[in-house]
Amino acid sequence: MLTLLSATDGAGAVWQFHAFALATVLAGSAGIRATLPLFLVSLFHLIDPDHVPLSPQTEWLGYWFICVCLGILLIIEILADLIPAVDHALHAILTPVHAVAGALAAATPDYAGGWLARLPMAVAGAGLALSAHGSKSAFRVQSTATTAGAMNPATSICGTLSATLAIALSAFVTLLALVLAAMFIAFCVWSCITIRQTARRINFRQAGLAVIGANRFRRAGQAHDTAGSAERGRLGPAEMSAVEPAEARARPLVPNFTGGSIAAESG
């Protein structure tokens, strides 16, 4: 297992940056595929334990049985995400799982500091995974609305391949790990801002539609009252006595804020 150097040593400092960057990429990838980061870290550690060391708390990932189980879960997750309608339900159900997977993934790299370093990274990893998962879910909803779900399998496969490539490069190349970590953070921040702005626009639009509907209801009531007044002016006393009961039954109901509804008053 790779021996970490002191904080004053240049190589040790580089490894620390690499470990934190790798943790960031793993957490962000957990928002795309919950089981993918843990499976790849387990696989890479089993292939090259010196280059991809595990923290003492996640050494249980260093067994082939665990790696195979994670691989099976990953295949199930990928296949389920390709099925229409099931993919949206899966995104909603697995939201807490993505957060837990992001926290575990962020705590897997073996960097100095023990839990004093891993606990904050685990919390940040859960938040980063949720942010990436929310961005993916929002993009999937938009893709479903614009392409009737035809592009959903392609976007699912592209997301899986992109996350796999990002983790593989980050695990073995320090510079790419730093670049990809910065890209993940920037993308998640941008996605959160975009989702918030979109939600505000939707709320404003709904409020505007409610006002328009209320105005149309009020104008319809006014037109009804005007037409009724004009009609009564053309009728004689005998005809009025026959029309008024039917007109009363045809009056539109308006909200009664004391608990029920009352008929709108005429003219």
Phi and psi in degrees as GROMACS dihedral restraints (atoms count N, CA, C in turn):
[ dihedral_restraints ]
;  ai    aj    ak    al  type     phi  dphi    fc
    3     4     5     6     1   -64.6    20    10
    4     5     6     7     1   130.1    20    10
    6     7     8     9     1   -88.3    20    10
    7     8     9    10     1   123.2    20    10
    9    10    11    12     1   -74.4    20    10
   10    11    12    13     1   139.2    20    10
   12    13    14    15     1   -92.2    20    10
   13    14    15    16     1   172.7    20    10
   15    16    17    18     1   -69.3    20    10
   16    17    18    19     1   163.8    20    10
   18    19    20    21     1   -66.9    20    10
   19    20    21    22     1   -23.4    20    10
   21    22    23    24     1   -83.1    20    10
   22    23    24    25     1   -13.2    20    10
   24    25    26    27     1   -82.4    20    10
   25    26    27    28     1   137.0    20    10
   27    28    29    30     1   -63.1    20    10
   28    29    30    31     1   -43.8    20    10
   30    31    32    33     1   -64.2    20    10
   31    32    33    34     1   -38.9    20    10
   33    34    35    36     1   -64.1    20    10
   34    35    36    37     1   -39.2    20    10
   36    37    38    39     1   -65.5    20    10
   37    38    39    40     1   -40.4    20    10
   39    40    41    42     1   -62.4    20    10
   40    41    42    43     1   -42.4    20    10
   42    43    44    45     1   -64.1    20    10
   43    44    45    46     1   -36.7    20    10
   45    46    47    48     1   -62.1    20    10
   46    47    48    49     1   -46.2    20    10
   48    49    50    51     1   -61.1    20    10
   49    50    51    52     1   -40.5    20    10
   51    52    53    54     1   -62.5    20    10
   52    53    54    55     1   -43.0    20    10
   54    55    56    57     1   -64.5    20    10
   55    56    57    58     1   -43.9    20    10
   57    58    59    60     1   -66.9    20    10
   58    59    60    61     1   -39.3    20    10
   60    61    62    63     1   -65.7    20    10
   61    62    63    64     1   -42.6    20    10
   63    64    65    66     1   -62.2    20    10
   64    65    66    67     1   -40.7    20    10
   66    67    68    69     1   -61.2    20    10
   67    68    69    70     1   -38.5    20    10
   69    70    71    72     1   -65.3    20    10
   70    71    72    73     1   -45.0    20    10
   72    73    74    75     1   -65.2    20    10
   73    74    75    76     1   -40.8    20    10
   75    76    77    78     1   -62.4    20    10
   76    77    78    79     1   -43.5    20    10
   78    79    80    81     1   -65.6    20    10
   79    80    81    82     1   -44.1    20    10
   81    82    83    84     1   -63.1    20    10
   82    83    84    85     1   -39.2    20    10
   84    85    86    87     1   -67.5    20    10
   85    86    87    88     1   -28.0    20    10
   87    88    89    90     1   -64.9    20    10
   88    89    90    91     1   -23.7    20    10
   90    91    92    93     1   -73.7    20    10
   91    92    93    94     1   -18.8    20    10
   93    94    95    96     1   -92.7    20    10
   94    95    96    97     1   -49.7    20    10
   96    97    98    99     1  -133.2    20    10
   97    98    99   100     1   116.9    20    10
   99   100   101   102     1   -63.2    20    10
  100   101   102   103     1   -40.0    20    10
  102   103   104   105     1   -94.2    20    10
  103   104   105   106     1    -9.7    20    10
  105   106   107   108     1   -63.9    20    10
  106   107   108   109     1   -48.8    20    10
  108   109   110   111     1   -61.3    20    10
  109   110   111   112     1   -44.8    20    10
  111   112   113   114     1   -65.0    20    10
  112   113   114   115     1   -38.4    20    10
  114   115   116   117     1   -64.4    20    10
  115   116   117   118     1   -45.9    20    10
  117   118   119   120     1   -68.3    20    10
  118   119   120   121     1   -39.9    20    10
  120   121   122   123     1   -62.8    20    10
  121   122   123   124     1   -42.6    20    10
  123   124   125   126     1   -62.3    20    10
  124   125   126   127     1   -43.7    20    10
  126   127   128   129     1   -65.5    20    10
  127   128   129   130     1   -46.6    20    10
  129   130   131   132     1   -64.2    20    10
  130   131   132   133     1   -36.8    20    10
  132   133   134   135     1   -66.8    20    10
  133   134   135   136     1   -39.6    20    10
  135   136   137   138     1   -67.7    20    10
  136   137   138   139     1   -32.2    20    10
  138   139   140   141     1   -77.2    20    10
  139   140   141   142     1   -44.8    20    10
  141   142   143   144     1  -140.6    20    10
  142   143   144   145     1    80.8    20    10
  144   145   146   147     1   -65.3    20    10
  145   146   147   148     1   -25.2    20    10
  147   148   149   150     1   -72.6    20    10
  148   149   150   151     1   -35.1    20    10
  150   151   152   153     1   -87.0    20    10
  151   152   153   154     1   -28.2    20    10
  153   154   155   156     1  -123.4    20    10
  154   155   156   157     1    77.2    20    10
  156   157   158   159     1   -76.8    20    10
  157   158   159   160     1   157.3    20    10
  159   160   161   162     1  -109.5    20    10
  160   161   162   163     1   152.5    20    10
  162   163   164   165     1   -70.9    20    10
  163   164   165   166     1   156.8    20    10
  165   166   167   168     1   -58.0    20    10
  166   167   168   169     1   -31.2    20    10
  168   169   170   171     1   -77.8    20    10
  169   170   171   172     1   -14.2    20    10
  171   172   173   174     1  -120.0    20    10
  172   173   174   175     1    25.0    20    10
  174   175   176   177     1   -68.2    20    10
  175   176   177   178     1   -14.0    20    10
  177   178   179   180     1   -65.1    20    10
  178   179   180   181     1   -15.9    20    10
  180   181   182   183     1   -74.9    20    10
  181   182   183   184     1   -11.5    20    10
  183   184   185   186     1   -87.4    20    10
  184   185   186   187     1    35.2    20    10
  186   187   188   189     1  -126.8    20    10
  187   188   189   190     1   139.8    20    10
  189   190   191   192     1   -62.9    20    10
  190   191   192   193     1   -33.1    20    10
  192   193   194   195     1   -61.6    20    10
  193   194   195   196     1   -44.5    20    10
  195   196   197   198     1   -64.7    20    10
  196   197   198   199     1   -41.1    20    10
  198   199   200   201     1   -61.9    20    10
  199   200   201   202     1   -43.5    20    10
  201   202   203   204     1   -65.0    20    10
  202   203   204   205     1   -42.8    20    10
  204   205   206   207     1   -61.4    20    10
  205   206   207   208     1   -43.4    20    10
  207   208   209   210     1   -64.2    20    10
  208   209   210   211     1   -37.1    20    10
  210   211   212   213     1   -63.7    20    10
  211   212   213   214     1   -40.7    20    10
  213   214   215   216     1   -64.3    20    10
  214   215   216   217     1   -44.2    20    10
  216   217   218   219     1   -62.6    20    10
  217   218   219   220     1   -37.3    20    10
  219   220   221   222     1   -64.7    20    10
  220   221   222   223     1   -42.9    20    10
  222   223   224   225     1   -62.2    20    10
  223   224   225   226     1   -43.0    20    10
  225   226   227   228     1   -61.7    20    10
  226   227   228   229     1   -43.4    20    10
  228   229   230   231     1   -63.5    20    10
  229   230   231   232     1   -42.5    20    10
  231   232   233   234     1   -65.4    20    10
  232   233   234   235     1   -45.7    20    10
  234   235   236   237     1   -65.8    20    10
  235   236   237   238     1   -40.8    20    10
  237   238   239   240     1   -65.0    20    10
  238   239   240   241     1   -32.1    20    10
  240   241   242   243     1   -73.1    20    10
  241   242   243   244     1   -12.2    20    10
  243   244   245   246     1   -90.8    20    10
  244   245   246   247     1    -8.4    20    10
  246   247   248   249     1   -90.2    20    10
  247   248   249   250     1   125.7    20    10
  249   250   251   252     1   -58.9    20    10
  250   251   252   253     1   145.3    20    10
  252   253   254   255     1    73.1    20    10
  253   254   255   256     1   -40.7    20    10
  255   256   257   258     1   -66.8    20    10
  256   257   258   259     1   -33.2    20    10
  258   259   260   261     1   -62.8    20    10
  259   260   261   262     1   -41.6    20    10
  261   262   263   264     1   -67.8    20    10
  262   263   264   265     1   -41.3    20    10
  264   265   266   267     1   -63.2    20    10
  265   266   267   268     1   -37.9    20    10
  267   268   269   270     1   -64.5    20    10
  268   269   270   271     1   -40.1    20    10
  270   271   272   273     1   -62.0    20    10
  271   272   273   274     1   -39.8    20    10
  273   274   275   276     1   -72.0    20    10
  274   275   276   277     1   -42.4    20    10
  276   277   278   279     1   -69.9    20    10
  277   278   279   280     1   -38.2    20    10
  279   280   281   282     1   -87.9    20    10
  280   281   282   283     1     7.7    20    10
  282   283   284   285     1   -56.8    20    10
  283   284   285   286     1   -48.8    20    10
  285   286   287   288     1   -64.1    20    10
  286   287   288   289     1   -32.8    20    10
  288   289   290   291     1   -64.9    20    10
  289   290   291   292     1   -39.1    20    10
  291   292   293   294     1   -62.3    20    10
  292   293   294   295     1   -39.9    20    10
  294   295   296   297     1   -64.2    20    10
  295   296   297   298     1   -45.5    20    10
  297   298   299   300     1   -64.6    20    10
  298   299   300   301     1   -42.2    20    10
  300   301   302   303     1   -63.8    20    10
  301   302   303   304     1   -38.3    20    10
  303   304   305   306     1   -64.2    20    10
  304   305   306   307     1   -39.9    20    10
  306   307   308   309     1   -65.8    20    10
  307   308   309   310     1   -44.3    20    10
  309   310   311   312     1   -65.1    20    10
  310   311   312   313     1   -41.7    20    10
  312   313   314   315     1   -64.0    20    10
  313   314   315   316     1   -38.9    20    10
  315   316   317   318     1   -69.5    20    10
  316   317   318   319     1   -20.7    20    10
  318   319   320   321     1   -95.3    20    10
  319   320   321   322     1    -1.3    20    10
  321   322   323   324     1   -76.6    20    10
  322   323   324   325     1   -37.2    20    10
  324   325   326   327     1   -62.1    20    10
  325   326   327   328     1   145.3    20    10
  327   328   329   330     1   -92.5    20    10
  328   329   330   331     1    88.8    20    10
  330   331   332   333     1  -116.2    20    10
  331   332   333   334     1   157.5    20    10
  333   334   335   336     1   -67.1    20    10
  334   335   336   337     1   156.8    20    10
  336   337   338   339     1   115.6    20    10
  337   338   339   340     1   -14.5    20    10
  339   340   341   342     1    61.5    20    10
  340   341   342   343     1  -145.8    20    10
  342   343   344   345     1   -68.9    20    10
  343   344   345   346     1   -20.5    20    10
  345   346   347   348     1   -62.5    20    10
  346   347   348   349     1   -29.6    20    10
  348   349   350   351     1   -95.8    20    10
  349   350   351   352     1   -36.9    20    10
  351   352   353   354     1   -76.7    20    10
  352   353   354   355     1   -33.7    20    10
  354   355   356   357     1   -64.0    20    10
  355   356   357   358     1   -49.4    20    10
  357   358   359   360     1   -60.8    20    10
  358   359   360   361     1   -37.5    20    10
  360   361   362   363     1   -66.3    20    10
  361   362   363   364     1   -34.8    20    10
  363   364   365   366     1   -66.2    20    10
  364   365   366   367     1   -42.8    20    10
  366   367   368   369     1   -63.9    20    10
  367   368   369   370     1   -46.1    20    10
  369   370   371   372     1   -64.2    20    10
  370   371   372   373     1   -36.2    20    10
  372   373   374   375     1   -64.6    20    10
  373   374   375   376     1   -38.7    20    10
  375   376   377   378     1   -62.9    20    10
  376   377   378   379     1   -43.7    20    10
  378   379   380   381     1   -64.6    20    10
  379   380   381   382     1   -40.6    20    10
  381   382   383   384     1   -65.9    20    10
  382   383   384   385     1   -39.8    20    10
  384   385   386   387     1   -64.7    20    10
  385   386   387   388     1   -42.0    20    10
  387   388   389   390     1   -64.0    20    10
  388   389   390   391     1   -39.8    20    10
  390   391   392   393     1   -63.6    20    10
  391   392   393   394     1   -46.0    20    10
  393   394   395   396     1   -64.8    20    10
  394   395   396   397     1   -38.6    20    10
  396   397   398   399     1   -66.5    20    10
  397   398   399   400     1   -41.1    20    10
  399   400   401   402     1   -63.5    20    10
  400   401   402   403     1   -40.0    20    10
  402   403   404   405     1   -64.2    20    10
  403   404   405   406     1   -43.0    20    10
  405   406   407   408     1   -64.0    20    10
  406   407   408   409     1   -42.3    20    10
  408   409   410   411     1   -65.0    20    10
  409   410   411   412     1   -41.8    20    10
  411   412   413   414     1   -64.2    20    10
  412   413   414   415     1   -41.6    20    10
  414   415   416   417     1   -64.6    20    10
  415   416   417   418     1   -37.8    20    10
  417   418   419   420     1   -66.2    20    10
  418   419   420   421     1   -39.6    20    10
  420   421   422   423     1   -63.3    20    10
  421   422   423   424     1   -43.3    20    10
  423   424   425   426     1   -64.4    20    10
  424   425   426   427     1   -40.2    20    10
  426   427   428   429     1   -64.4    20    10
  427   428   429   430     1   -39.2    20    10
  429   430   431   432     1   -64.7    20    10
  430   431   432   433     1   -39.9    20    10
  432   433   434   435     1   -69.7    20    10
  433   434   435   436     1   -35.8    20    10
  435   436   437   438     1   -88.9    20    10
  436   437   438   439     1   -29.9    20    10
  438   439   440   441     1  -117.9    20    10
  439   440   441   442     1     9.4    20    10
  441   442   443   444     1    57.4    20    10
  442   443   444   445     1    30.1    20    10
  444   445   446   447     1    83.3    20    10
  445   446   447   448     1     1.6    20    10
  447   448   449   450     1   -67.1    20    10
  448   449   450   451     1   -31.1    20    10
  450   451   452   453     1   -93.6    20    10
  451   452   453   454     1    -2.0    20    10
  453   454   455   456     1   -61.1    20    10
  454   455   456   457     1   -44.6    20    10
  456   457   458   459     1   -61.1    20    10
  457   458   459   460     1   -39.3    20    10
  459   460   461   462     1   -65.0    20    10
  460   461   462   463     1   -43.3    20    10
  462   463   464   465     1   -66.5    20    10
  463   464   465   466     1   -33.8    20    10
  465   466   467   468     1   -64.9    20    10
  466   467   468   469     1   -45.7    20    10
  468   469   470   471     1   -65.6    20    10
  469   470   471   472     1   -41.8    20    10
  471   472   473   474     1   -62.2    20    10
  472   473   474   475     1   -39.9    20    10
  474   475   476   477     1   -63.4    20    10
  475   476   477   478     1   -42.4    20    10
  477   478   479   480     1   -64.9    20    10
  478   479   480   481     1   -45.1    20    10
  480   481   482   483     1   -65.2    20    10
  481   482   483   484     1   -40.2    20    10
  483   484   485   486     1   -64.3    20    10
  484   485   486   487     1   -44.5    20    10
  486   487   488   489     1   -64.8    20    10
  487   488   489   490     1   -39.6    20    10
  489   490   491   492     1   -62.6    20    10
  490   491   492   493     1   -45.5    20    10
  492   493   494   495     1   -64.4    20    10
  493   494   495   496     1   -41.0    20    10
  495   496   497   498     1   -63.1    20    10
  496   497   498   499     1   -43.1    20    10
  498   499   500   501     1   -66.9    20    10
  499   500   501   502     1   -43.2    20    10
  501   502   503   504     1   -62.7    20    10
  502   503   504   505     1   -44.2    20    10
  504   505   506   507     1   -67.7    20    10
  505   506   507   508     1   -39.8    20    10
  507   508   509   510     1   -68.7    20    10
  508   509   510   511     1   -30.2    20    10
  510   511   512   513     1   -71.2    20    10
  511   512   513   514     1   -27.2    20    10
  513   514   515   516     1  -118.6    20    10
  514   515   516   517     1   -12.6    20    10
  516   517   518   519     1  -126.3    20    10
  517   518   519   520     1   114.0    20    10
  519   520   521   522     1   -63.4    20    10
  520   521   522   523     1   -46.5    20    10
  522   523   524   525     1   -62.4    20    10
  523   524   525   526     1   -43.4    20    10
  525   526   527   528     1   -66.0    20    10
  526   527   528   529     1   -33.4    20    10
  528   529   530   531     1   -61.8    20    10
  529   530   531   532     1   -43.3    20    10
  531   532   533   534     1   -65.0    20    10
  532   533   534   535     1   -43.6    20    10
  534   535   536   537     1   -65.0    20    10
  535   536   537   538     1   -46.9    20    10
  537   538   539   540     1   -66.1    20    10
  538   539   540   541     1   -36.0    20    10
  540   541   542   543     1   -63.3    20    10
  541   542   543   544     1   -44.0    20    10
  543   544   545   546     1   -62.9    20    10
  544   545   546   547     1   -39.3    20    10
  546   547   548   549     1   -65.7    20    10
  547   548   549   550     1   -40.5    20    10
  549   550   551   552     1   -61.7    20    10
  550   551   552   553     1   -46.8    20    10
  552   553   554   555     1   -64.1    20    10
  553   554   555   556     1   -45.2    20    10
  555   556   557   558     1   -63.0    20    10
  556   557   558   559     1   -41.2    20    10
  558   559   560   561     1   -65.1    20    10
  559   560   561   562     1   -42.6    20    10
  561   562   563   564     1   -66.6    20    10
  562   563   564   565     1   -39.5    20    10
  564   565   566   567     1   -63.5    20    10
  565   566   567   568     1   -46.0    20    10
  567   568   569   570     1   -61.9    20    10
  568   569   570   571     1   -41.1    20    10
  570   571   572   573     1   -65.0    20    10
  571   572   573   574     1   -41.9    20    10
  573   574   575   576     1   -62.0    20    10
  574   575   576   577     1   -42.8    20    10
  576   577   578   579     1   -64.2    20    10
  577   578   579   580     1   -43.2    20    10
  579   580   581   582     1   -64.6    20    10
  580   581   582   583     1   -44.3    20    10
  582   583   584   585     1   -63.2    20    10
  583   584   585   586     1   -40.0    20    10
  585   586   587   588     1   -65.1    20    10
  586   587   588   589     1   -43.5    20    10
  588   589   590   591     1   -64.6    20    10
  589   590   591   592     1   -39.4    20    10
  591   592   593   594     1   -64.2    20    10
  592   593   594   595     1   -41.9    20    10
  594   595   596   597     1   -63.1    20    10
  595   596   597   598     1   -39.1    20    10
  597   598   599   600     1   -65.7    20    10
  598   599   600   601     1   -41.0    20    10
  600   601   602   603     1   -63.5    20    10
  601   602   603   604     1   -39.5    20    10
  603   604   605   606     1   -64.3    20    10
  604   605   606   607     1   -41.6    20    10
  606   607   608   609     1   -63.5    20    10
  607   608   609   610     1   -43.5    20    10
  609   610   611   612     1   -63.0    20    10
  610   611   612   613     1   -40.3    20    10
  612   613   614   615     1   -65.1    20    10
  613   614   615   616     1   -42.6    20    10
  615   616   617   618     1   -64.1    20    10
  616   617   618   619     1   -40.0    20    10
  618   619   620   621     1   -63.6    20    10
  619   620   621   622     1   -40.9    20    10
  621   622   623   624     1   -64.1    20    10
  622   623   624   625     1   -41.0    20    10
  624   625   626   627     1   -64.7    20    10
  625   626   627   628     1   -36.1    20    10
  627   628   629   630     1   -64.6    20    10
  628   629   630   631     1   -41.5    20    10
  630   631   632   633     1   -64.9    20    10
  631   632   633   634     1   -42.9    20    10
  633   634   635   636     1   -61.9    20    10
  634   635   636   637     1   -42.7    20    10
  636   637   638   639     1   -62.8    20    10
  637   638   639   640     1   -40.4    20    10
  639   640   641   642     1   -65.1    20    10
  640   641   642   643     1   -40.7    20    10
  642   643   644   645     1   -64.5    20    10
  643   644   645   646     1   -41.7    20    10
  645   646   647   648     1   -64.7    20    10
  646   647   648   649     1   -38.8    20    10
  648   649   650   651     1   -63.6    20    10
  649   650   651   652     1   -41.7    20    10
  651   652   653   654     1   -66.4    20    10
  652   653   654   655     1   -41.9    20    10
  654   655   656   657     1   -65.9    20    10
  655   656   657   658     1   -36.1    20    10
  657   658   659   660     1   -64.1    20    10
  658   659   660   661     1   -40.3    20    10
  660   661   662   663     1   -65.5    20    10
  661   662   663   664     1   -40.4    20    10
  663   664   665   666     1   -64.4    20    10
  664   665   666   667     1   -41.3    20    10
  666   667   668   669     1   -64.6    20    10
  667   668   669   670     1   -38.2    20    10
  669   670   671   672     1   -63.3    20    10
  670   671   672   673     1   -43.8    20    10
  672   673   674   675     1   -65.2    20    10
  673   674   675   676     1   -40.7    20    10
  675   676   677   678     1   -64.2    20    10
  676   677   678   679     1   -44.4    20    10
  678   679   680   681     1   -64.0    20    10
  679   680   681   682     1   -38.9    20    10
  681   682   683   684     1   -65.8    20    10
  682   683   684   685     1   -38.9    20    10
  684   685   686   687     1   -65.0    20    10
  685   686   687   688     1   -42.1    20    10
  687   688   689   690     1   -65.5    20    10
  688   689   690   691     1   -39.2    20    10
  690   691   692   693     1   -66.1    20    10
  691   692   693   694     1   -40.8    20    10
  693   694   695   696     1   -65.4    20    10
  694   695   696   697     1   -30.7    20    10
  696   697   698   699     1   -68.6    20    10
  697   698   699   700     1   -22.3    20    10
  699   700   701   702     1   -93.9    20    10
  700   701   702   703     1    -8.5    20    10
  702   703   704   705     1   -98.4    20    10
  703   704   705   706     1   152.7    20    10
  705   706   707   708     1   -85.1    20    10
  706   707   708   709     1   176.6    20    10
  708   709   710   711     1   -59.8    20    10
  709   710   711   712     1   -41.3    20    10
  711   712   713   714     1   -67.1    20    10
  712   713   714   715     1   -40.7    20    10
  714   715   716   717     1   -70.0    20    10
  715   716   717   718     1   -33.9    20    10
  717   718   719   720     1   -62.9    20    10
  718   719   720   721     1   -37.8    20    10
  720   721   722   723     1   -66.0    20    10
  721   722   723   724     1   -26.2    20    10
  723   724   725   726     1   -86.8    20    10
  724   725   726   727     1   -28.3    20    10
  726   727   728   729     1   -83.0    20    10
  727   728   729   730     1   -36.6    20    10
  729   730   731   732     1   -58.4    20    10
  730   731   732   733     1   -42.5    20    10
  732   733   734   735     1   -61.9    20    10
  733   734   735   736     1   -42.0    20    10
  735   736   737   738     1   -66.7    20    10
  736   737   738   739     1   -37.4    20    10
  738   739   740   741     1   -65.8    20    10
  739   740   741   742     1   -36.9    20    10
  741   742   743   744     1   -64.4    20    10
  742   743   744   745     1   -36.3    20    10
  744   745   746   747     1   -71.5    20    10
  745   746   747   748     1   -25.8    20    10
  747   748   749   750     1   -89.7    20    10
  748   749   750   751     1    -3.9    20    10
  750   751   752   753     1   -64.2    20    10
  751   752   753   754     1   137.2    20    10
  753   754   755   756     1   -67.9    20    10
  754   755   756   757     1   148.8    20    10
  756   757   758   759     1   -85.1    20    10
  757   758   759   760     1   135.7    20    10
  759   760   761   762     1  -118.6    20    10
  760   761   762   763     1   152.8    20    10
  762   763   764   765     1   -59.4    20    10
  763   764   765   766     1   134.6    20    10
  765   766   767   768     1  -107.4    20    10
  766   767   768   769     1   108.1    20    10
  768   769   770   771     1   -73.2    20    10
  769   770   771   772     1     5.4    20    10
  771   772   773   774     1   -91.6    20    10
  772   773   774   775     1    -1.6    20    10
  774   775   776   777     1   134.3    20    10
  775   776   777   778     1   -11.4    20    10
  777   778   779   780     1  -139.6    20    10
  778   779   780   781     1  -150.8    20    10
  780   781   782   783     1  -131.3    20    10
  781   782   783   784     1   148.9    20    10
  783   784   785   786     1  -129.7    20    10
  784   785   786   787     1   157.0    20    10
  786   787   788   789     1   -75.3    20    10
  787   788   789   790     1   141.6    20    10
  789   790   791   792     1   -67.6    20    10
  790   791   792   793     1   140.3    20    10
  792   793   794   795     1   -74.1    20    10
  793   794   795   796     1   142.0    20    10
  795   796   797   798     1   -85.8    20    10
  796   797   798   799     1   146.0    20    10
